[in-house]
Amino acid sequence: MLNEKKISKTGGITIPSGVRRELGIENGERVKVDVSKNGDIILKRITGSCMMCGGNDGLIKLDSKYICKGCISKINDIVKGEDENGR
């Protein structure tokens, strides 16, 4: 299926409804926009964001929420520091 879209005056594009239905994309979902080395535009679906810092890289799902590996590392450092100080 060929999907061509025109970029709007404000620089936006619409993902065709057939593609959204096929992928289960709903209103309000977020995507990350990247550019490849050869200049291709890549849209990557964002599945969530860290409940601590709001980032979306290195996410781990915890129940229905997400936390990133960076925040987990910071929490581990805090816990280790408390253990060493006898708290």
PDB file of N, CA, C and O in Angstrom:
ATOM      1  N   MET A   1       0.854  -1.175   0.000  1.00  0.00           N
ATOM      2  CA  MET A   1       0.000   0.000   0.000  1.00  0.00           C
ATOM      3  C   MET A   1       0.898   1.237   0.000  1.00  0.00           C
ATOM      4  O   MET A   1       1.777   1.382   0.850  1.00  0.00           O
ATOM      5  N   LEU A   2       0.668   2.101  -0.944  1.00  0.00           N
ATOM      6  CA  LEU A   2       1.453   3.323  -1.072  1.00  0.00           C
ATOM      7  C   LEU A   2       0.733   4.446  -0.335  1.00  0.00           C
ATOM      8  O   LEU A   2      -0.429   4.739  -0.615  1.00  0.00           O
ATOM      9  N   ASN A   3       1.422   5.062   0.597  1.00  0.00           N
ATOM     10  CA  ASN A   3       0.852   6.163   1.367  1.00  0.00           C
ATOM     11  C   ASN A   3       1.732   7.381   1.187  1.00  0.00           C
ATOM     12  O   ASN A   3       2.852   7.432   1.694  1.00  0.00           O
ATOM     13  N   GLU A   4       1.224   8.354   0.466  1.00  0.00           N
ATOM     14  CA  GLU A   4       1.945   9.618   0.311  1.00  0.00           C
ATOM     15  C   GLU A   4       1.130  10.705   0.981  1.00  0.00           C
ATOM     16  O   GLU A   4      -0.088  10.776   0.819  1.00  0.00           O
ATOM     17  N   LYS A   5       1.816  11.552   1.738  1.00  0.00           N
ATOM     18  CA  LYS A   5       1.149  12.648   2.440  1.00  0.00           C
ATOM     19  C   LYS A   5       1.877  13.943   2.144  1.00  0.00           C
ATOM     20  O   LYS A   5       3.095  13.968   1.962  1.00  0.00           O
ATOM     21  N   LYS A   6       1.117  15.003   2.101  1.00  0.00           N
ATOM     22  CA  LYS A   6       1.667  16.340   1.887  1.00  0.00           C
ATOM     23  C   LYS A   6       1.926  16.974   3.255  1.00  0.00           C
ATOM     24  O   LYS A   6       1.109  16.856   4.168  1.00  0.00           O
ATOM     25  N   ILE A   7       3.053  17.637   3.384  1.00  0.00           N
ATOM     26  CA  ILE A   7       3.376  18.326   4.634  1.00  0.00           C
ATOM     27  C   ILE A   7       2.566  19.620   4.688  1.00  0.00           C
ATOM     28  O   ILE A   7       2.521  20.376   3.718  1.00  0.00           O
ATOM     29  N   SER A   8       1.928  19.865   5.831  1.00  0.00           N
ATOM     30  CA  SER A   8       1.084  21.051   5.988  1.00  0.00           C
ATOM     31  C   SER A   8       1.934  22.319   6.100  1.00  0.00           C
ATOM     32  O   SER A   8       3.159  22.243   6.192  1.00  0.00           O
ATOM     33  N   LYS A   9       1.290  23.466   6.091  1.00  0.00           N
ATOM     34  CA  LYS A   9       1.986  24.744   6.225  1.00  0.00           C
ATOM     35  C   LYS A   9       2.739  24.848   7.548  1.00  0.00           C
ATOM     36  O   LYS A   9       3.755  25.538   7.646  1.00  0.00           O
ATOM     37  N   THR A  10       2.226  24.151   8.567  1.00  0.00           N
ATOM     38  CA  THR A  10       2.880  24.189   9.879  1.00  0.00           C
ATOM     39  C   THR A  10       3.916  23.079  10.043  1.00  0.00           C
ATOM     40  O   THR A  10       4.520  22.950  11.107  1.00  0.00           O
ATOM     41  N   GLY A  11       4.126  22.272   8.992  1.00  0.00           N
ATOM     42  CA  GLY A  11       5.141  21.222   9.023  1.00  0.00           C
ATOM     43  C   GLY A  11       4.636  19.876   9.488  1.00  0.00           C
ATOM     44  O   GLY A  11       5.432  18.956   9.677  1.00  0.00           O
ATOM     45  N   GLY A  12       3.340  19.733   9.678  1.00  0.00           N
ATOM     46  CA  GLY A  12       2.789  18.473  10.169  1.00  0.00           C
ATOM     47  C   GLY A  12       2.377  17.531   9.054  1.00  0.00           C
ATOM     48  O   GLY A  12       2.156  17.941   7.914  1.00  0.00           O
ATOM     49  N   ILE A  13       2.278  16.260   9.411  1.00  0.00           N
ATOM     50  CA  ILE A  13       1.725  15.255   8.506  1.00  0.00           C
ATOM     51  C   ILE A  13       0.724  14.419   9.289  1.00  0.00           C
ATOM     52  O   ILE A  13       0.764  14.377  10.519  1.00  0.00           O
ATOM     53  N   THR A  14      -0.162  13.763   8.580  1.00  0.00           N
ATOM     54  CA  THR A  14      -1.130  12.880   9.194  1.00  0.00           C
ATOM     55  C   THR A  14      -0.781  11.450   8.826  1.00  0.00           C
ATOM     56  O   THR A  14      -0.541  11.148   7.656  1.00  0.00           O
ATOM     57  N   ILE A  15      -0.750  10.566   9.815  1.00  0.00           N
ATOM     58  CA  ILE A  15      -0.534   9.155   9.535  1.00  0.00           C
ATOM     59  C   ILE A  15      -1.849   8.616   8.989  1.00  0.00           C
ATOM     60  O   ILE A  15      -2.885   8.766   9.636  1.00  0.00           O
ATOM     61  N   PRO A  16      -1.833   7.995   7.819  1.00  0.00           N
ATOM     62  CA  PRO A  16      -3.073   7.510   7.211  1.00  0.00           C
ATOM     63  C   PRO A  16      -3.867   6.591   8.139  1.00  0.00           C
ATOM     64  O   PRO A  16      -3.288   5.806   8.890  1.00  0.00           O
ATOM     65  N   SER A  17      -5.187   6.693   8.082  1.00  0.00           N
ATOM     66  CA  SER A  17      -6.062   5.935   8.984  1.00  0.00           C
ATOM     67  C   SER A  17      -5.842   4.434   8.866  1.00  0.00           C
ATOM     68  O   SER A  17      -5.902   3.730   9.874  1.00  0.00           O
ATOM     69  N   GLY A  18      -5.590   3.925   7.666  1.00  0.00           N
ATOM     70  CA  GLY A  18      -5.341   2.488   7.503  1.00  0.00           C
ATOM     71  C   GLY A  18      -4.110   2.029   8.260  1.00  0.00           C
ATOM     72  O   GLY A  18      -4.099   0.945   8.843  1.00  0.00           O
ATOM     73  N   VAL A  19      -3.075   2.857   8.250  1.00  0.00           N
ATOM     74  CA  VAL A  19      -1.839   2.534   8.982  1.00  0.00           C
ATOM     75  C   VAL A  19      -2.108   2.593  10.479  1.00  0.00           C
ATOM     76  O   VAL A  19      -1.665   1.720  11.224  1.00  0.00           O
ATOM     77  N   ARG A  20      -2.836   3.624  10.925  1.00  0.00           N
ATOM     78  CA  ARG A  20      -3.159   3.739  12.352  1.00  0.00           C
ATOM     79  C   ARG A  20      -3.982   2.541  12.822  1.00  0.00           C
ATOM     80  O   ARG A  20      -3.723   1.990  13.892  1.00  0.00           O
ATOM     81  N   ARG A  21      -4.969   2.141  12.027  1.00  0.00           N
ATOM     82  CA  ARG A  21      -5.793   0.974  12.390  1.00  0.00           C
ATOM     83  C   ARG A  21      -4.947  -0.292  12.441  1.00  0.00           C
ATOM     84  O   ARG A  21      -5.053  -1.076  13.384  1.00  0.00           O
ATOM     85  N   GLU A  22      -4.111  -0.489  11.432  1.00  0.00           N
ATOM     86  CA  GLU A  22      -3.272  -1.690  11.361  1.00  0.00           C
ATOM     87  C   GLU A  22      -2.349  -1.814  12.561  1.00  0.00           C
ATOM     88  O   GLU A  22      -2.123  -2.919  13.056  1.00  0.00           O
ATOM     89  N   LEU A  23      -1.809  -0.687  13.039  1.00  0.00           N
ATOM     90  CA  LEU A  23      -0.873  -0.685  14.160  1.00  0.00           C
ATOM     91  C   LEU A  23      -1.532  -0.442  15.509  1.00  0.00           C
ATOM     92  O   LEU A  23      -0.875  -0.525  16.547  1.00  0.00           O
ATOM     93  N   GLY A  24      -2.835  -0.140  15.499  1.00  0.00           N
ATOM     94  CA  GLY A  24      -3.535   0.128  16.755  1.00  0.00           C
ATOM     95  C   GLY A  24      -3.145   1.443  17.388  1.00  0.00           C
ATOM     96  O   GLY A  24      -3.194   1.589  18.609  1.00  0.00           O
ATOM     97  N   ILE A  25      -2.755   2.409  16.562  1.00  0.00           N
ATOM     98  CA  ILE A  25      -2.352   3.719  17.071  1.00  0.00           C
ATOM     99  C   ILE A  25      -3.605   4.531  17.391  1.00  0.00           C
ATOM    100  O   ILE A  25      -4.511   4.639  16.565  1.00  0.00           O
ATOM    101  N   GLU A  26      -3.649   5.099  18.591  1.00  0.00           N
ATOM    102  CA  GLU A  26      -4.814   5.869  19.028  1.00  0.00           C
ATOM    103  C   GLU A  26      -4.473   7.344  19.158  1.00  0.00           C
ATOM    104  O   GLU A  26      -3.304   7.722  19.234  1.00  0.00           O
ATOM    105  N   ASN A  27      -5.512   8.172  19.182  1.00  0.00           N
ATOM    106  CA  ASN A  27      -5.327   9.617  19.351  1.00  0.00           C
ATOM    107  C   ASN A  27      -4.534   9.904  20.620  1.00  0.00           C
ATOM    108  O   ASN A  27      -4.743   9.264  21.651  1.00  0.00           O
ATOM    109  N   GLY A  28      -3.635  10.858  20.537  1.00  0.00           N
ATOM    110  CA  GLY A  28      -2.860  11.275  21.705  1.00  0.00           C
ATOM    111  C   GLY A  28      -1.555  10.523  21.909  1.00  0.00           C
ATOM    112  O   GLY A  28      -0.737  10.925  22.736  1.00  0.00           O
ATOM    113  N   GLU A  29      -1.341   9.427  21.163  1.00  0.00           N
ATOM    114  CA  GLU A  29      -0.072   8.723  21.301  1.00  0.00           C
ATOM    115  C   GLU A  29       1.059   9.602  20.789  1.00  0.00           C
ATOM    116  O   GLU A  29       0.846  10.501  19.975  1.00  0.00           O
ATOM    117  N   ARG A  30       2.259   9.332  21.275  1.00  0.00           N
ATOM    118  CA  ARG A  30       3.416  10.129  20.900  1.00  0.00           C
ATOM    119  C   ARG A  30       4.354   9.319  20.020  1.00  0.00           C
ATOM    120  O   ARG A  30       4.424   8.095  20.125  1.00  0.00           O
ATOM    121  N   VAL A  31       5.072  10.018  19.154  1.00  0.00           N
ATOM    122  CA  VAL A  31       6.091   9.387  18.316  1.00  0.00           C
ATOM    123  C   VAL A  31       7.370  10.198  18.418  1.00  0.00           C
ATOM    124  O   VAL A  31       7.348  11.408  18.644  1.00  0.00           O
ATOM    125  N   LYS A  32       8.484   9.501  18.245  1.00  0.00           N
ATOM    126  CA  LYS A  32       9.788  10.151  18.220  1.00  0.00           C
ATOM    127  C   LYS A  32      10.188  10.297  16.758  1.00  0.00           C
ATOM    128  O   LYS A  32      10.035   9.355  15.980  1.00  0.00           O
ATOM    129  N   VAL A  33      10.692  11.452  16.377  1.00  0.00           N
ATOM    130  CA  VAL A  33      11.103  11.712  15.006  1.00  0.00           C
ATOM    131  C   VAL A  33      12.624  11.722  14.958  1.00  0.00           C
ATOM    132  O   VAL A  33      13.272  12.516  15.639  1.00  0.00           O
ATOM    133  N   ASP A  34      13.189  10.829  14.143  1.00  0.00           N
ATOM    134  CA  ASP A  34      14.637  10.747  13.961  1.00  0.00           C
ATOM    135  C   ASP A  34      14.958  10.893  12.482  1.00  0.00           C
ATOM    136  O   ASP A  34      14.083  10.758  11.627  1.00  0.00           O
ATOM    137  N   VAL A  35      16.213  11.168  12.196  1.00  0.00           N
ATOM    138  CA  VAL A  35      16.689  11.231  10.818  1.00  0.00           C
ATOM    139  C   VAL A  35      17.846  10.243  10.691  1.00  0.00           C
ATOM    140  O   VAL A  35      18.787  10.275  11.484  1.00  0.00           O
ATOM    141  N   SER A  36      17.773   9.365   9.686  1.00  0.00           N
ATOM    142  CA  SER A  36      18.836   8.381   9.472  1.00  0.00           C
ATOM    143  C   SER A  36      20.032   9.053   8.814  1.00  0.00           C
ATOM    144  O   SER A  36      19.958  10.207   8.392  1.00  0.00           O
ATOM    145  N   LYS A  37      21.135   8.315   8.734  1.00  0.00           N
ATOM    146  CA  LYS A  37      22.358   8.852   8.120  1.00  0.00           C
ATOM    147  C   LYS A  37      22.155   9.238   6.661  1.00  0.00           C
ATOM    148  O   LYS A  37      22.811  10.150   6.158  1.00  0.00           O
ATOM    149  N   ASN A  38      21.240   8.537   5.978  1.00  0.00           N
ATOM    150  CA  ASN A  38      21.008   8.861   4.571  1.00  0.00           C
ATOM    151  C   ASN A  38      19.868   9.862   4.362  1.00  0.00           C
ATOM    152  O   ASN A  38      19.452  10.107   3.229  1.00  0.00           O
ATOM    153  N   GLY A  39      19.366  10.439   5.458  1.00  0.00           N
ATOM    154  CA  GLY A  39      18.362  11.491   5.358  1.00  0.00           C
ATOM    155  C   GLY A  39      16.919  11.039   5.426  1.00  0.00           C
ATOM    156  O   GLY A  39      16.014  11.860   5.276  1.00  0.00           O
ATOM    157  N   ASP A  40      16.674   9.739   5.650  1.00  0.00           N
ATOM    158  CA  ASP A  40      15.295   9.260   5.801  1.00  0.00           C
ATOM    159  C   ASP A  40      14.733   9.722   7.141  1.00  0.00           C
ATOM    160  O   ASP A  40      15.449   9.779   8.141  1.00  0.00           O
ATOM    161  N   ILE A  41      13.460  10.046   7.150  1.00  0.00           N
ATOM    162  CA  ILE A  41      12.771  10.432   8.384  1.00  0.00           C
ATOM    163  C   ILE A  41      12.172   9.170   8.983  1.00  0.00           C
ATOM    164  O   ILE A  41      11.468   8.423   8.303  1.00  0.00           O
ATOM    165  N   ILE A  42      12.452   8.936  10.255  1.00  0.00           N
ATOM    166  CA  ILE A  42      11.991   7.737  10.942  1.00  0.00           C
ATOM    167  C   ILE A  42      11.057   8.144  12.071  1.00  0.00           C
ATOM    168  O   ILE A  42      11.426   8.951  12.925  1.00  0.00           O
ATOM    169  N   LEU A  43       9.848   7.587  12.080  1.00  0.00           N
ATOM    170  CA  LEU A  43       8.906   7.789  13.173  1.00  0.00           C
ATOM    171  C   LEU A  43       8.937   6.547  14.043  1.00  0.00           C
ATOM    172  O   LEU A  43       8.757   5.433  13.550  1.00  0.00           O
ATOM    173  N   LYS A  44       9.166   6.733  15.339  1.00  0.00           N
ATOM    174  CA  LYS A  44       9.202   5.607  16.259  1.00  0.00           C
ATOM    175  C   LYS A  44       8.146   5.822  17.328  1.00  0.00           C
ATOM    176  O   LYS A  44       8.111   6.863  17.985  1.00  0.00           O
ATOM    177  N   ARG A  45       7.297   4.841  17.492  1.00  0.00           N
ATOM    178  CA  ARG A  45       6.222   4.911  18.472  1.00  0.00           C
ATOM    179  C   ARG A  45       6.805   4.913  19.878  1.00  0.00           C
ATOM    180  O   ARG A  45       7.663   4.091  20.198  1.00  0.00           O
ATOM    181  N   ILE A  46       6.344   5.829  20.715  1.00  0.00           N
ATOM    182  CA  ILE A  46       6.769   5.898  22.111  1.00  0.00           C
ATOM    183  C   ILE A  46       5.731   5.153  22.931  1.00  0.00           C
ATOM    184  O   ILE A  46       4.553   5.510  22.932  1.00  0.00           O
ATOM    185  N   THR A  47       6.175   4.115  23.630  1.00  0.00           N
ATOM    186  CA  THR A  47       5.238   3.266  24.366  1.00  0.00           C
ATOM    187  C   THR A  47       4.955   3.771  25.771  1.00  0.00           C
ATOM    188  O   THR A  47       4.027   3.285  26.418  1.00  0.00           O
ATOM    189  N   GLY A  48       5.716   4.716  26.252  1.00  0.00           N
ATOM    190  CA  GLY A  48       5.514   5.240  27.594  1.00  0.00           C
ATOM    191  C   GLY A  48       6.619   6.211  27.939  1.00  0.00           C
ATOM    192  O   GLY A  48       7.477   6.514  27.110  1.00  0.00           O
ATOM    193  N   SER A  49       6.596   6.695  29.161  1.00  0.00           N
ATOM    194  CA  SER A  49       7.653   7.573  29.636  1.00  0.00           C
ATOM    195  C   SER A  49       7.911   7.279  31.106  1.00  0.00           C
ATOM    196  O   SER A  49       7.025   6.820  31.828  1.00  0.00           O
ATOM    197  N   CYS A  50       9.124   7.546  31.533  1.00  0.00           N
ATOM    198  CA  CYS A  50       9.541   7.275  32.907  1.00  0.00           C
ATOM    199  C   CYS A  50       8.713   8.097  33.892  1.00  0.00           C
ATOM    200  O   CYS A  50       8.546   9.305  33.727  1.00  0.00           O
ATOM    201  N   MET A  51       8.201   7.425  34.914  1.00  0.00           N
ATOM    202  CA  MET A  51       7.385   8.116  35.914  1.00  0.00           C
ATOM    203  C   MET A  51       8.211   9.048  36.787  1.00  0.00           C
ATOM    204  O   MET A  51       7.656   9.883  37.503  1.00  0.00           O
ATOM    205  N   MET A  52       9.547   8.912  36.734  1.00  0.00           N
ATOM    206  CA  MET A  52      10.410   9.764  37.545  1.00  0.00           C
ATOM    207  C   MET A  52      10.889  10.996  36.772  1.00  0.00           C
ATOM    208  O   MET A  52      10.728  12.129  37.227  1.00  0.00           O
ATOM    209  N   CYS A  53      11.485  10.754  35.590  1.00  0.00           N
ATOM    210  CA  CYS A  53      12.110  11.865  34.865  1.00  0.00           C
ATOM    211  C   CYS A  53      11.385  12.244  33.575  1.00  0.00           C
ATOM    212  O   CYS A  53      11.679  13.282  32.983  1.00  0.00           O
ATOM    213  N   GLY A  54      10.443  11.412  33.137  1.00  0.00           N
ATOM    214  CA  GLY A  54       9.700  11.703  31.916  1.00  0.00           C
ATOM    215  C   GLY A  54      10.393  11.263  30.638  1.00  0.00           C
ATOM    216  O   GLY A  54       9.837  11.428  29.552  1.00  0.00           O
ATOM    217  N   GLY A  55      11.601  10.704  30.743  1.00  0.00           N
ATOM    218  CA  GLY A  55      12.327  10.240  29.558  1.00  0.00           C
ATOM    219  C   GLY A  55      11.679   9.015  28.942  1.00  0.00           C
ATOM    220  O   GLY A  55      10.795   8.401  29.540  1.00  0.00           O
ATOM    221  N   ASN A  56      12.127   8.660  27.730  1.00  0.00           N
ATOM    222  CA  ASN A  56      11.539   7.483  27.089  1.00  0.00           C
ATOM    223  C   ASN A  56      12.571   6.512  26.542  1.00  0.00           C
ATOM    224  O   ASN A  56      12.245   5.693  25.683  1.00  0.00           O
ATOM    225  N   ASP A  57      13.805   6.584  27.016  1.00  0.00           N
ATOM    226  CA  ASP A  57      14.848   5.644  26.600  1.00  0.00           C
ATOM    227  C   ASP A  57      15.116   4.642  27.717  1.00  0.00           C
ATOM    228  O   ASP A  57      15.138   5.013  28.891  1.00  0.00           O
ATOM    229  N   GLY A  58      15.317   3.387  27.362  1.00  0.00           N
ATOM    230  CA  GLY A  58      15.660   2.352  28.336  1.00  0.00           C
ATOM    231  C   GLY A  58      14.566   2.094  29.344  1.00  0.00           C
ATOM    232  O   GLY A  58      14.843   1.928  30.532  1.00  0.00           O
ATOM    233  N   LEU A  59      13.314   2.057  28.885  1.00  0.00           N
ATOM    234  CA  LEU A  59      12.186   1.897  29.800  1.00  0.00           C
ATOM    235  C   LEU A  59      11.966   0.453  30.222  1.00  0.00           C
ATOM    236  O   LEU A  59      12.152  -0.477  29.437  1.00  0.00           O
ATOM    237  N   ILE A  60      11.573   0.286  31.463  1.00  0.00           N
ATOM    238  CA  ILE A  60      11.167  -1.004  32.010  1.00  0.00           C
ATOM    239  C   ILE A  60       9.764  -0.809  32.570  1.00  0.00           C
ATOM    240  O   ILE A  60       9.507   0.132  33.322  1.00  0.00           O
ATOM    241  N   LYS A  61       8.857  -1.717  32.192  1.00  0.00           N
ATOM    242  CA  LYS A  61       7.473  -1.595  32.657  1.00  0.00           C
ATOM    243  C   LYS A  61       7.348  -2.188  34.049  1.00  0.00           C
ATOM    244  O   LYS A  61       7.784  -3.310  34.305  1.00  0.00           O
ATOM    245  N   LEU A  62       6.746  -1.417  34.945  1.00  0.00           N
ATOM    246  CA  LEU A  62       6.524  -1.827  36.326  1.00  0.00           C
ATOM    247  C   LEU A  62       5.034  -1.673  36.588  1.00  0.00           C
ATOM    248  O   LEU A  62       4.534  -0.556  36.719  1.00  0.00           O
ATOM    249  N   ASP A  63       4.325  -2.795  36.663  1.00  0.00           N
ATOM    250  CA  ASP A  63       2.863  -2.795  36.697  1.00  0.00           C
ATOM    251  C   ASP A  63       2.367  -2.061  35.449  1.00  0.00           C
ATOM    252  O   ASP A  63       2.645  -2.508  34.336  1.00  0.00           O
ATOM    253  N   SER A  64       1.655  -0.971  35.597  1.00  0.00           N
ATOM    254  CA  SER A  64       1.152  -0.248  34.420  1.00  0.00           C
ATOM    255  C   SER A  64       1.954   1.030  34.164  1.00  0.00           C
ATOM    256  O   SER A  64       1.562   1.847  33.330  1.00  0.00           O
ATOM    257  N   LYS A  65       3.063   1.209  34.868  1.00  0.00           N
ATOM    258  CA  LYS A  65       3.894   2.403  34.734  1.00  0.00           C
ATOM    259  C   LYS A  65       5.257   2.016  34.171  1.00  0.00           C
ATOM    260  O   LYS A  65       5.585   0.834  34.061  1.00  0.00           O
ATOM    261  N   TYR A  66       6.053   3.040  33.814  1.00  0.00           N
ATOM    262  CA  TYR A  66       7.390   2.815  33.287  1.00  0.00           C
ATOM    263  C   TYR A  66       8.413   3.568  34.125  1.00  0.00           C
ATOM    264  O   TYR A  66       8.130   4.634  34.670  1.00  0.00           O
ATOM    265  N   ILE A  67       9.617   2.988  34.218  1.00  0.00           N
ATOM    266  CA  ILE A  67      10.753   3.656  34.854  1.00  0.00           C
ATOM    267  C   ILE A  67      11.981   3.373  33.982  1.00  0.00           C
ATOM    268  O   ILE A  67      12.142   2.261  33.479  1.00  0.00           O
ATOM    269  N   CYS A  68      12.833   4.365  33.806  1.00  0.00           N
ATOM    270  CA  CYS A  68      13.992   4.184  32.930  1.00  0.00           C
ATOM    271  C   CYS A  68      15.167   3.616  33.727  1.00  0.00           C
ATOM    272  O   CYS A  68      15.218   3.706  34.954  1.00  0.00           O
ATOM    273  N   LYS A  69      16.107   3.029  32.984  1.00  0.00           N
ATOM    274  CA  LYS A  69      17.274   2.417  33.613  1.00  0.00           C
ATOM    275  C   LYS A  69      18.126   3.448  34.353  1.00  0.00           C
ATOM    276  O   LYS A  69      18.758   3.124  35.359  1.00  0.00           O
ATOM    277  N   GLY A  70      18.146   4.688  33.858  1.00  0.00           N
ATOM    278  CA  GLY A  70      18.903   5.743  34.525  1.00  0.00           C
ATOM    279  C   GLY A  70      18.356   6.048  35.910  1.00  0.00           C
ATOM    280  O   GLY A  70      19.118   6.212  36.863  1.00  0.00           O
ATOM    281  N   CYS A  71      17.030   6.123  36.020  1.00  0.00           N
ATOM    282  CA  CYS A  71      16.419   6.390  37.334  1.00  0.00           C
ATOM    283  C   CYS A  71      16.574   5.195  38.263  1.00  0.00           C
ATOM    284  O   CYS A  71      16.759   5.365  39.468  1.00  0.00           O
ATOM    285  N   ILE A  72      16.498   3.979  37.709  1.00  0.00           N
ATOM    286  CA  ILE A  72      16.727   2.784  38.528  1.00  0.00           C
ATOM    287  C   ILE A  72      18.137   2.817  39.091  1.00  0.00           C
ATOM    288  O   ILE A  72      18.342   2.491  40.260  1.00  0.00           O
ATOM    289  N   SER A  73      19.108   3.203  38.284  1.00  0.00           N
ATOM    290  CA  SER A  73      20.495   3.295  38.735  1.00  0.00           C
ATOM    291  C   SER A  73      20.636   4.321  39.856  1.00  0.00           C
ATOM    292  O   SER A  73      21.323   4.069  40.845  1.00  0.00           O
ATOM    293  N   LYS A  74      19.989   5.475  39.705  1.00  0.00           N
ATOM    294  CA  LYS A  74      20.045   6.507  40.759  1.00  0.00           C
ATOM    295  C   LYS A  74      19.429   5.996  42.054  1.00  0.00           C
ATOM    296  O   LYS A  74      19.963   6.241  43.136  1.00  0.00           O
ATOM    297  N   ILE A  75      18.305   5.286  41.950  1.00  0.00           N
ATOM    298  CA  ILE A  75      17.652   4.735  43.140  1.00  0.00           C
ATOM    299  C   ILE A  75      18.567   3.709  43.797  1.00  0.00           C
ATOM    300  O   ILE A  75      18.703   3.689  45.020  1.00  0.00           O
ATOM    301  N   ASN A  76      19.198   2.852  42.986  1.00  0.00           N
ATOM    302  CA  ASN A  76      20.132   1.856  43.539  1.00  0.00           C
ATOM    303  C   ASN A  76      21.283   2.525  44.272  1.00  0.00           C
ATOM    304  O   ASN A  76      21.697   2.057  45.333  1.00  0.00           O
ATOM    305  N   ASP A  77      21.808   3.625  43.717  1.00  0.00           N
ATOM    306  CA  ASP A  77      22.898   4.348  44.375  1.00  0.00           C
ATOM    307  C   ASP A  77      22.449   4.904  45.725  1.00  0.00           C
ATOM    308  O   ASP A  77      23.199   4.860  46.700  1.00  0.00           O
ATOM    309  N   ILE A  78      21.235   5.421  45.777  1.00  0.00           N
ATOM    310  CA  ILE A  78      20.700   5.961  47.035  1.00  0.00           C
ATOM    311  C   ILE A  78      20.563   4.848  48.056  1.00  0.00           C
ATOM    312  O   ILE A  78      20.955   5.010  49.211  1.00  0.00           O
ATOM    313  N   VAL A  79      20.005   3.710  47.635  1.00  0.00           N
ATOM    314  CA  VAL A  79      19.799   2.579  48.550  1.00  0.00           C
ATOM    315  C   VAL A  79      21.152   2.053  49.027  1.00  0.00           C
ATOM    316  O   VAL A  79      21.300   1.756  50.213  1.00  0.00           O
ATOM    317  N   LYS A  80      22.129   1.930  48.154  1.00  0.00           N
ATOM    318  CA  LYS A  80      23.470   1.472  48.546  1.00  0.00           C
ATOM    319  C   LYS A  80      24.090   2.431  49.562  1.00  0.00           C
ATOM    320  O   LYS A  80      24.716   1.997  50.529  1.00  0.00           O
ATOM    321  N   GLY A  81      23.916   3.731  49.342  1.00  0.00           N
ATOM    322  CA  GLY A  81      24.444   4.725  50.268  1.00  0.00           C
ATOM    323  C   GLY A  81      23.815   4.631  51.629  1.00  0.00           C
ATOM    324  O   GLY A  81      24.492   4.814  52.641  1.00  0.00           O
ATOM    325  N   GLU A  82      22.518   4.346  51.675  1.00  0.00           N
ATOM    326  CA  GLU A  82      21.839   4.190  52.957  1.00  0.00           C
ATOM    327  C   GLU A  82      22.300   2.919  53.655  1.00  0.00           C
ATOM    328  O   GLU A  82      22.458   2.908  54.876  1.00  0.00           O
ATOM    329  N   ASP A  83      22.518   1.841  52.892  1.00  0.00           N
ATOM    330  CA  ASP A  83      22.995   0.590  53.485  1.00  0.00           C
ATOM    331  C   ASP A  83      24.385   0.773  54.086  1.00  0.00           C
ATOM    332  O   ASP A  83      24.659   0.253  55.168  1.00  0.00           O
ATOM    333  N   GLU A  84      25.264   1.502  53.404  1.00  0.00           N
ATOM    334  CA  GLU A  84      26.622   1.717  53.882  1.00  0.00           C
ATOM    335  C   GLU A  84      26.648   2.603  55.126  1.00  0.00           C
ATOM    336  O   GLU A  84      27.549   2.493  55.957  1.00  0.00           O
ATOM    337  N   ASN A  85      25.655   3.479  55.247  1.00  0.00           N
ATOM    338  CA  ASN A  85      25.586   4.385  56.396  1.00  0.00           C
ATOM    339  C   ASN A  85      24.765   3.796  57.543  1.00  0.00           C
ATOM    340  O   ASN A  85      24.544   4.453  58.560  1.00  0.00           O
ATOM    341  N   GLY A  86      24.315   2.542  57.369  1.00  0.00           N
ATOM    342  CA  GLY A  86      23.577   1.867  58.441  1.00  0.00           C
ATOM    343  C   GLY A  86      22.169   2.356  58.616  1.00  0.00           C
ATOM    344  O   GLY A  86      21.607   2.231  59.704  1.00  0.00           O
ATOM    345  N   ARG A  87      21.583   2.908  57.587  1.00  0.00           N
ATOM    346  CA  ARG A  87      20.198   3.390  57.700  1.00  0.00           C
ATOM    347  C   ARG A  87      19.220   2.365  57.178  1.00  0.00           C
ATOM    348  O   ARG A  87      18.012   2.599  57.195  1.00  0.00           O
TER     349      ARG A  87
END
